[in-house]
Amino acid sequence: MQLTVWTYEGPPHVGAMRVATGMEGLHYVLHAPQGDTYADLLFTMIERRDRRPPVTYTTFSARDLGGDTAQLFKTAAQNAYDRFQPQAMLVGASCTGSLIQDDPGGLARALDLPIPVVAVDLPAYQRKENWGAAETLYQLVRALAGPSAPAPGTARAGRAAGVRASCNLLGPTALGFRHRDDIVEITSLLAKLGIDVNVTAPMGATPADIARLGEADFNVVLYPEIAGQAASWLQRTLGQPFTKTIPIGVSATREFAEEVAKLAGVDASSTLASASTRLPWYSRSVDSTYLTGKRVFIFGDATHAVAAARIASDELGFKVVGLGTYSREFGREIRDAAKRYDVEPLITDDYLEVEAKVAELQPELVLGTQMERHIAKRLGVPCAVISAPVHVQDFPARYAPQMGFEGANVIFDTWVHPLMMGLEEHLLAMFKDDFEFTDGAVPSHLGAGHQATDAAKPVQPVELSPGATLAGVTWAADAEKELHKIPFFVRGKARRNTERFANENGVATITIETLYDAKAHYAR
């Protein structure tokens, strides 16, 4: 067994929790030991959710293993129904809970509750979070929408004349990367096309909403990792086609609009003609130094990674030098995309392999998850987050979708600004010896008759009197020269910190090594 500090995905019961937490009127009873309640923090602390997930844990302890843990589960399930009165109940076991083999589904059915009870059997040691979410949504759809399915071979009834086309949005969950805002953006785009949204699931849906998925004409799959399996079942069973294009980026959003328009039997030309996004013009107008040919490494879930590679290459002028995913179930999609950019696909869930690949390729920008954000920071490379797993800062209070035309604007800002800031730092170093950028230079708009301000004058060494906190130290010539490479507006602080460090460590003469030791010390 490989031990690790970071994981791209949690166990599959966390995926089930993401589905249950996104829904309304559904409660999840989880057979789990004490300690597994940590998963609540993913939603309350990272997603900033204002209430805890609708999950009841049996929380058995070691001493319970010698007794009747099956009765413990039945009691927890009955109490959950009595307290929360849900429309439907989801039951299952966590990775540890599955080891005692109590069969939560059978135990829940024995209670004969007056609501649908859906059991999810999640192989915790073979599968992971996204698969768990997909399996949970699939089982819910089968159990709740299945009873309304027509008999096999029955033709689907056509839409009545004068009735607007409708679709379901499938895939958004709690703890998803920008799912909340993607729903708003795509719902707005569909409305402009004259298409109504029947149900959005699982996020915001009730079990009753899941039961009426069949009323829509077709399904929009926003996140295939989560909704692909359920959409395939709905197509086979209810005759509902589903979309294949993911609307991330300008080109993909236009293709998506044309695809849904064809499924709905409407004309998308006027909507597309009036569509507004700044990404194409901004990417053409920004100085090529910032964008064109920048080498970019991309890693994330398959949906966002493939979309990011297309935007980077086709819409921003970057050069894709690496492409990978932790979604092993979607390895084929990543391999196909990697061929288009002539790169070797990286399919792994080991972040150390990803770090080694980033170090090897030496890209100028990393697009990844919160894991790659930390990797890029250690390697000194600009980074933007494009995919889960994410941190609290990736759940902004502002409207920040990834999908649709507004999502393209958000992507431009998110990806390009780290590169621009990195270039500014590079220019500071490049022009530090320029005559207009020296310590004594007067701001150019003041003209030649002005003197340098005190703030612009070189910072002089601090004279320390006997008995002062900082004992007097001397600077070696090479260290003094190195100090003057630091921009003047922070040089005084750097000098003081270095002298304080030397004093505390008994160093009488400051060398270059002392200067950098002090920098490392105060950067902790």
C-alpha positions as CSV (number, residue, x, y, z in Angstrom):
1,M,0.0,0.0,0.0
2,Q,1.3,3.4,-0.9
3,L,0.9,6.1,1.7
4,T,0.4,9.7,0.6
5,V,-0.4,13.1,2.0
6,W,-2.4,14.3,-0.9
7,T,-5.1,12.6,-3.0
8,Y,-6.8,13.9,-6.1
9,E,-10.0,12.0,-5.2
10,G,-11.5,10.8,-2.0
11,P,-13.2,7.4,-1.5
12,P,-16.4,6.7,-3.4
13,H,-18.7,7.5,-0.5
14,V,-17.5,11.1,-0.6
15,G,-18.8,11.1,-4.2
16,A,-22.2,9.8,-2.9
17,M,-22.1,12.6,-0.3
18,R,-21.6,15.2,-3.1
19,V,-24.7,14.0,-4.8
20,A,-26.8,13.9,-1.6
21,T,-25.6,17.3,-0.4
22,G,-26.4,18.9,-3.7
23,M,-30.0,17.6,-3.6
24,E,-33.0,18.6,-1.5
25,G,-35.3,16.2,0.3
26,L,-32.8,13.3,0.1
27,H,-31.0,11.9,3.2
28,Y,-28.0,9.6,3.2
29,V,-27.5,7.1,6.0
30,L,-23.8,6.0,6.0
31,H,-22.6,3.0,7.9
32,A,-19.3,4.4,9.1
33,P,-16.9,4.3,12.1
34,Q,-16.1,7.3,14.3
35,G,-13.8,9.6,12.4
36,D,-15.4,9.3,9.0
37,T,-17.5,12.4,9.8
38,Y,-14.4,14.4,8.7
39,A,-16.0,14.5,5.3
40,D,-18.5,17.1,6.5
41,L,-15.7,19.6,6.6
42,L,-15.2,19.4,2.9
43,F,-18.6,21.1,2.4
44,T,-18.7,23.4,5.4
45,M,-15.1,24.7,5.3
46,I,-14.0,24.4,1.7
47,E,-17.3,25.0,-0.1
48,R,-18.5,27.5,2.6
49,R,-21.9,25.7,2.7
50,D,-24.2,27.2,5.3
51,R,-25.4,23.9,6.7
52,R,-23.9,20.4,7.2
53,P,-24.5,17.7,4.6
54,P,-27.8,15.6,4.9
55,V,-25.9,12.6,6.2
56,T,-26.4,10.4,9.2
57,Y,-23.4,8.4,10.3
58,T,-23.8,5.2,12.4
59,T,-20.4,6.1,14.0
60,F,-19.7,2.7,15.4
61,S,-16.6,2.3,17.5
62,A,-14.2,-0.5,18.2
63,R,-16.3,-1.8,21.1
64,D,-19.4,-2.0,18.9
65,L,-17.7,-4.6,16.6
66,G,-18.3,-7.3,19.2
67,G,-22.0,-6.6,19.2
68,D,-24.9,-6.1,16.8
69,T,-23.7,-3.5,14.3
70,A,-26.6,-4.4,12.0
71,Q,-29.1,-3.2,14.6
72,L,-27.0,-0.1,15.1
73,F,-27.5,0.7,11.4
74,K,-31.2,0.0,11.5
75,T,-31.7,2.3,14.5
76,A,-29.7,5.1,12.8
77,A,-31.8,4.8,9.6
78,Q,-35.1,4.8,11.5
79,N,-34.0,7.8,13.6
80,A,-32.9,9.6,10.4
81,Y,-36.3,9.1,8.8
82,D,-38.2,10.1,11.9
83,R,-36.2,13.3,12.4
84,F,-35.7,14.6,8.8
85,Q,-38.8,13.1,7.0
86,P,-37.0,13.0,3.6
87,Q,-38.7,12.2,0.3
88,A,-36.2,9.4,-0.3
89,M,-33.3,7.8,1.4
90,L,-29.8,6.8,0.2
91,V,-28.0,4.1,2.2
92,G,-24.5,2.7,2.0
93,A,-21.2,2.1,3.8
94,S,-17.9,4.0,3.9
95,C,-14.7,2.3,3.0
96,T,-14.2,1.1,6.6
97,G,-17.9,0.3,7.2
98,S,-18.0,-2.0,4.1
99,L,-15.5,-4.3,5.8
100,I,-18.0,-5.6,8.3
101,Q,-20.4,-6.5,5.5
102,D,-23.7,-5.6,7.2
103,D,-25.6,-5.0,3.9
104,P,-27.1,-1.5,4.5
105,G,-29.5,-1.9,1.6
106,G,-31.1,-5.1,2.9
107,L,-31.3,-3.7,6.5
108,A,-33.0,-0.5,5.3
109,R,-35.5,-2.5,3.2
110,A,-36.3,-4.5,6.3
111,L,-37.5,-1.3,8.0
112,D,-40.3,-1.0,5.4
113,L,-40.0,2.8,5.4
114,P,-42.8,4.6,3.4
115,I,-40.3,6.3,1.0
116,P,-38.0,5.1,-1.7
117,V,-34.8,3.7,-0.3
118,V,-31.9,3.5,-2.7
119,A,-28.8,1.4,-1.8
120,V,-25.5,2.2,-3.3
121,D,-22.8,-0.5,-3.1
122,L,-19.5,1.4,-3.7
123,P,-16.3,-0.8,-3.9
124,A,-14.2,1.5,-1.7
125,Y,-10.9,-0.1,-2.4
126,Q,-11.2,-0.3,-6.2
127,R,-13.0,3.0,-7.1
128,K,-12.8,6.6,-6.1
129,E,-14.9,9.8,-5.6
130,N,-16.0,10.7,-9.1
131,W,-17.0,7.1,-9.9
132,G,-18.9,7.1,-6.6
133,A,-20.8,10.2,-7.6
134,A,-21.6,8.8,-11.0
135,E,-22.8,5.5,-9.6
136,T,-24.9,7.2,-7.0
137,L,-26.6,9.5,-9.6
138,Y,-27.2,6.5,-11.9
139,Q,-28.8,4.4,-9.1
140,L,-31.0,7.3,-8.1
141,V,-32.1,7.9,-11.7
142,R,-32.9,4.2,-12.2
143,A,-34.8,3.9,-9.0
144,L,-36.8,7.1,-9.2
145,A,-37.2,7.7,-13.0
146,G,-37.4,4.0,-13.9
147,P,-41.0,3.4,-12.9
148,S,-42.2,6.0,-15.4
149,A,-40.2,4.4,-18.3
150,P,-42.3,3.2,-21.2
151,A,-42.4,-0.4,-22.1
152,P,-39.4,-1.6,-24.2
153,G,-39.9,-0.9,-27.9
154,T,-42.4,1.9,-27.3
155,A,-41.8,5.0,-29.4
156,R,-41.2,8.2,-27.6
157,A,-44.1,10.7,-27.9
158,G,-43.3,13.8,-29.8
159,R,-43.6,17.3,-28.4
160,A,-46.9,19.0,-28.8
161,A,-47.1,21.9,-31.3
162,G,-46.4,25.3,-29.8
163,V,-44.6,23.9,-26.7
164,R,-41.0,25.0,-26.2
165,A,-38.3,22.4,-26.2
166,S,-36.9,21.4,-22.8
167,C,-33.9,19.6,-21.4
168,N,-32.3,18.4,-18.2
169,L,-28.9,19.7,-17.0
170,L,-27.1,16.7,-15.6
171,G,-23.9,16.5,-13.6
172,P,-23.5,19.4,-11.2
173,T,-22.9,18.4,-7.6
174,A,-21.9,19.9,-4.3
175,L,-18.1,20.5,-4.0
176,G,-17.9,20.7,-7.8
177,F,-15.5,23.2,-9.4
178,R,-17.7,26.3,-10.3
179,H,-20.8,24.0,-10.8
180,R,-23.0,26.6,-9.1
181,D,-22.1,29.3,-11.6
182,D,-22.0,27.0,-14.6
183,I,-25.7,26.2,-14.0
184,V,-26.6,29.9,-14.2
185,E,-24.6,30.5,-17.3
186,I,-25.8,27.5,-19.3
187,T,-29.5,28.0,-18.2
188,S,-29.2,31.6,-19.5
189,L,-27.7,30.5,-22.8
190,L,-30.5,27.9,-23.3
191,A,-33.2,30.4,-22.5
192,K,-31.8,32.7,-25.2
193,L,-32.0,29.8,-27.6
194,G,-35.7,29.2,-26.6
195,I,-35.1,26.0,-24.6
196,D,-36.4,25.5,-21.1
197,V,-34.6,23.6,-18.4
198,N,-36.9,20.9,-17.0
199,V,-34.7,19.6,-14.1
200,T,-31.1,20.3,-13.0
201,A,-29.7,17.3,-11.2
202,P,-28.4,16.4,-8.9
203,M,-27.7,20.0,-7.6
204,G,-30.9,21.6,-6.5
205,A,-33.1,18.6,-7.4
206,T,-35.5,16.7,-5.2
207,P,-36.3,13.0,-5.6
208,A,-39.6,14.1,-7.2
209,D,-37.6,16.1,-9.7
210,I,-35.5,13.0,-10.5
211,A,-38.7,11.1,-11.1
212,R,-39.8,13.5,-13.9
213,L,-36.5,13.6,-15.8
214,G,-38.4,11.8,-18.6
215,E,-40.5,14.8,-19.4
216,A,-37.6,16.6,-21.1
217,D,-36.8,16.2,-24.8
218,F,-33.1,15.6,-24.3
219,N,-30.3,15.9,-21.7
220,V,-27.4,18.2,-21.4
221,V,-24.4,16.5,-19.9
222,L,-22.2,19.2,-18.3
223,Y,-19.8,16.9,-16.5
224,P,-19.4,13.4,-18.1
225,E,-17.4,12.0,-15.1
226,I,-20.6,12.3,-13.1
227,A,-23.5,12.3,-15.5
228,G,-22.3,10.1,-18.4
229,Q,-23.6,6.8,-17.0
230,A,-27.0,8.2,-16.0
231,A,-27.4,10.0,-19.4
232,S,-26.6,6.7,-21.3
233,W,-29.3,4.9,-19.3
234,L,-31.9,7.6,-19.9
235,Q,-31.1,7.4,-23.7
236,R,-31.6,3.6,-23.7
237,T,-34.6,3.6,-21.5
238,L,-36.5,6.8,-22.1
239,G,-35.2,7.6,-25.6
240,Q,-33.6,10.9,-24.6
241,P,-30.5,11.9,-26.6
242,F,-27.8,13.8,-24.8
243,T,-25.1,16.3,-25.7
244,K,-21.5,15.4,-26.3
245,T,-20.0,18.9,-26.4
246,I,-18.8,20.5,-23.2
247,P,-19.3,24.3,-23.4
248,I,-15.9,25.5,-22.0
249,G,-14.2,28.1,-24.2
250,V,-15.6,30.2,-27.0
251,S,-15.4,27.6,-29.8
252,A,-16.8,24.8,-27.7
253,T,-19.7,27.1,-26.5
254,R,-20.6,27.9,-30.1
255,E,-20.5,24.2,-31.0
256,F,-22.6,23.4,-27.9
257,A,-25.2,26.0,-28.9
258,E,-25.5,24.5,-32.4
259,E,-25.8,21.0,-30.9
260,V,-28.6,21.8,-28.5
261,A,-30.3,23.9,-31.1
262,K,-30.4,20.8,-33.5
263,L,-31.7,18.6,-30.7
264,A,-34.4,21.1,-29.8
265,G,-35.3,22.0,-33.4
266,V,-34.5,25.7,-33.0
267,D,-32.3,28.2,-34.9
268,A,-29.2,29.3,-33.0
269,S,-27.9,31.8,-35.6
270,S,-29.4,34.9,-34.0
271,T,-28.3,34.0,-30.5
272,L,-24.7,33.3,-31.7
273,A,-24.6,36.5,-33.7
274,S,-25.4,38.5,-30.6
275,A,-23.2,36.5,-28.2
276,S,-20.6,38.6,-26.4
277,T,-17.3,37.5,-25.0
278,R,-14.0,39.4,-24.7
279,L,-11.6,36.5,-24.8
280,P,-11.0,36.5,-28.6
281,W,-10.3,40.2,-28.8
282,Y,-8.3,40.3,-25.6
283,S,-6.2,37.3,-26.6
284,R,-5.4,39.1,-30.0
285,S,-4.8,42.5,-28.4
286,V,-2.5,41.5,-25.5
287,D,1.2,41.8,-26.3
288,S,2.4,38.5,-27.7
289,T,5.1,38.5,-25.1
290,Y,2.5,37.5,-22.6
291,L,0.8,34.7,-24.5
292,T,2.0,33.5,-27.9
293,G,4.0,30.3,-27.7
294,K,4.0,30.1,-23.9
295,R,4.6,26.5,-22.9
296,V,1.7,25.2,-20.7
297,F,1.3,22.0,-18.7
298,I,-2.3,20.9,-18.1
299,F,-3.6,18.4,-15.5
300,G,-7.0,17.8,-13.9
301,D,-10.2,15.8,-14.4
302,A,-10.6,14.7,-18.0
303,T,-13.4,17.1,-18.9
304,H,-11.6,20.3,-17.8
305,A,-8.2,19.1,-18.9
306,V,-9.3,18.4,-22.5
307,A,-11.2,21.7,-22.6
308,A,-8.3,23.6,-21.2
309,A,-5.9,22.2,-23.8
310,R,-8.2,23.3,-26.6
311,I,-8.6,26.8,-25.3
312,A,-4.8,27.1,-24.6
313,S,-3.8,26.0,-28.1
314,D,-6.6,27.4,-30.3
315,E,-7.9,30.5,-28.5
316,L,-4.9,31.9,-26.5
317,G,-1.9,30.8,-28.7
318,F,-0.2,28.7,-26.0
319,K,1.9,25.6,-26.8
320,V,0.6,22.6,-24.9
321,V,3.7,20.6,-23.7
322,G,2.0,18.3,-21.2
323,L,-1.6,16.9,-20.7
324,G,-2.8,14.5,-18.1
325,T,-5.6,13.4,-15.8
326,Y,-6.2,11.5,-12.6
327,S,-9.5,10.2,-14.1
328,R,-8.4,6.8,-15.2
329,E,-11.9,5.9,-16.4
330,F,-11.4,8.7,-19.1
331,G,-7.9,7.7,-20.1
332,R,-9.0,7.2,-23.7
333,E,-10.2,10.8,-24.0
334,I,-7.0,12.1,-22.7
335,R,-4.9,9.9,-25.0
336,D,-6.9,11.1,-28.0
337,A,-6.4,14.8,-27.0
338,A,-2.7,14.3,-26.4
339,K,-2.3,13.0,-29.9
340,R,-3.6,16.3,-31.3
341,Y,-0.9,18.3,-29.4
342,D,1.8,15.7,-30.0
343,V,2.5,15.2,-26.3
344,E,2.8,12.1,-24.1
345,P,-0.4,11.7,-22.0
346,L,0.1,11.5,-18.2
347,I,-2.6,9.3,-16.5
348,T,-1.9,9.0,-12.8
349,D,-3.2,9.7,-9.4
350,D,0.2,10.1,-7.9
351,Y,1.0,13.8,-7.4
352,L,4.7,13.1,-7.2
353,E,4.7,11.8,-10.8
354,V,2.9,15.0,-11.8
355,E,5.5,17.1,-10.0
356,A,8.4,15.2,-11.7
357,K,6.8,15.8,-15.1
358,V,6.4,19.5,-14.5
359,A,10.0,19.8,-13.4
360,E,11.1,17.9,-16.4
361,L,9.1,19.9,-19.0
362,Q,9.8,23.3,-17.4
363,P,6.6,25.0,-18.6
364,E,5.9,28.7,-18.3
365,L,2.3,28.1,-17.0
366,V,0.7,25.3,-15.1
367,L,-3.1,24.7,-15.4
368,G,-4.2,22.2,-12.8
369,T,-5.8,21.4,-9.5
370,Q,-4.9,22.7,-6.0
371,M,-2.2,20.1,-6.0
372,E,-0.6,21.6,-9.1
373,R,-0.9,25.0,-7.5
374,H,1.4,23.9,-4.7
375,I,3.7,22.1,-7.1
376,A,4.0,25.2,-9.3
377,K,4.6,27.4,-6.2
378,R,7.5,25.2,-5.1
379,L,9.0,25.2,-8.7
380,G,8.4,29.0,-9.1
381,V,6.0,28.6,-12.1
382,P,2.8,30.6,-12.5
383,C,-0.4,28.5,-12.1
384,A,-4.1,28.8,-12.5
385,V,-6.7,26.3,-11.2
386,I,-9.0,24.6,-13.8
387,S,-10.3,21.6,-12.0
388,A,-11.2,19.9,-8.7
389,P,-9.8,19.1,-6.2
390,V,-9.9,22.7,-5.2
391,H,-9.5,24.8,-2.1
392,V,-11.7,27.4,-0.4
393,Q,-10.4,30.2,-2.6
394,D,-11.9,28.4,-5.7
395,F,-15.4,28.9,-4.3
396,P,-15.5,32.7,-4.8
397,A,-18.3,34.9,-3.7
398,R,-18.4,36.6,-7.1
399,Y,-20.0,35.1,-10.2
400,A,-17.2,33.1,-11.9
401,P,-18.4,30.3,-14.2
402,Q,-16.1,28.2,-16.4
403,M,-18.8,27.4,-19.0
404,G,-20.4,29.6,-21.6
405,F,-19.3,32.9,-23.0
406,E,-18.9,34.6,-19.6
407,G,-16.9,31.6,-18.5
408,A,-14.5,32.3,-21.4
409,N,-14.0,35.8,-20.0
410,V,-13.3,34.4,-16.5
411,I,-10.8,31.9,-18.0
412,F,-8.9,34.6,-19.8
413,D,-8.5,36.6,-16.6
414,T,-7.6,33.6,-14.5
415,W,-5.0,32.2,-16.9
416,V,-3.4,35.3,-18.3
417,H,-2.9,37.4,-15.1
418,P,-0.4,35.0,-13.5
419,L,1.7,35.2,-16.6
420,M,1.6,39.0,-16.7
421,M,2.5,39.3,-13.1
422,G,5.4,36.9,-13.6
423,L,6.6,39.0,-16.6
424,E,6.5,42.2,-14.5
425,E,8.8,40.5,-11.9
426,H,11.1,39.4,-14.8
427,L,11.2,43.0,-16.1
428,L,12.1,44.4,-12.7
429,A,15.1,42.1,-12.7
430,M,16.0,42.8,-16.3
431,F,16.0,46.6,-16.0
432,K,17.3,47.0,-12.5
433,D,20.5,48.5,-13.9
434,D,18.8,50.8,-16.4
435,F,19.6,54.5,-15.9
436,E,15.9,55.3,-15.5
437,F,15.4,52.6,-13.0
438,T,18.2,53.2,-10.6
439,D,17.7,54.1,-7.0
440,G,18.3,57.8,-7.6
441,A,16.2,58.1,-10.7
442,V,13.6,60.9,-10.7
443,P,10.1,59.9,-12.0
444,S,10.2,60.6,-15.8
445,H,7.0,62.8,-15.7
446,L,8.7,65.3,-13.3
447,G,11.3,66.5,-15.8
448,A,15.1,67.1,-15.4
449,G,14.9,69.9,-12.9
450,H,13.8,67.8,-9.9
451,Q,15.8,66.1,-7.3
452,A,15.3,62.5,-6.3
453,T,12.9,62.0,-3.4
454,D,14.0,60.5,-0.1
455,A,12.1,57.3,-1.0
456,A,14.1,57.0,-4.2
457,K,17.5,57.5,-2.7
458,P,19.7,54.6,-1.9
459,V,19.1,53.1,1.5
460,Q,22.2,53.6,3.7
461,P,23.4,51.0,6.2
462,V,21.9,51.3,9.6
463,E,24.4,52.7,12.1
464,L,24.1,50.7,15.4
465,S,25.1,52.4,18.7
466,P,26.8,50.3,21.4
467,G,24.3,48.4,23.4
468,A,21.7,48.4,20.7
469,T,19.5,45.3,20.1
470,L,21.4,44.7,16.9
471,A,25.1,44.4,17.4
472,G,27.3,46.2,14.8
473,V,28.1,43.9,11.8
474,T,30.1,44.4,8.7
475,W,29.2,43.6,5.2
476,A,31.6,41.8,2.8
477,A,31.9,43.6,-0.5
478,D,30.3,40.9,-2.6
479,A,27.3,40.7,-0.1
480,E,26.9,44.5,-0.3
481,K,26.8,44.2,-4.1
482,E,24.3,41.4,-4.0
483,L,22.1,43.5,-1.6
484,H,21.9,46.3,-4.2
485,K,20.3,43.8,-6.7
486,I,17.2,43.9,-4.5
487,P,14.7,46.6,-5.6
488,F,15.3,49.8,-3.6
489,F,11.7,49.9,-2.1
490,V,12.4,46.7,-0.1
491,R,16.1,46.9,0.3
492,G,16.0,48.6,3.7
493,K,13.9,45.9,5.2
494,A,16.2,43.2,3.6
495,R,19.3,44.9,5.2
496,R,17.7,45.2,8.6
497,N,16.5,41.6,8.5
498,T,19.9,40.3,7.4
499,E,21.7,42.2,10.2
500,R,19.2,41.0,12.8
501,F,19.8,37.4,11.6
502,A,23.5,37.9,11.7
503,N,23.3,39.3,15.2
504,E,21.1,36.4,16.5
505,N,23.4,33.8,15.0
506,G,26.8,35.3,16.0
507,V,27.9,36.3,12.5
508,A,30.3,39.2,12.5
509,T,30.8,39.6,8.7
510,I,27.8,39.2,6.4
511,T,28.6,37.2,3.3
512,I,26.3,36.3,0.3
513,E,25.6,33.0,2.1
514,T,24.4,34.9,5.2
515,L,22.2,37.1,3.0
516,Y,20.4,34.1,1.5
517,D,20.3,32.2,4.8
518,A,18.5,35.3,6.3
519,K,16.1,35.4,3.3
520,A,15.2,31.7,3.8
521,H,14.8,32.2,7.5
522,Y,12.3,35.1,7.2
523,A,10.4,33.5,4.3
524,R,9.2,30.7,6.5
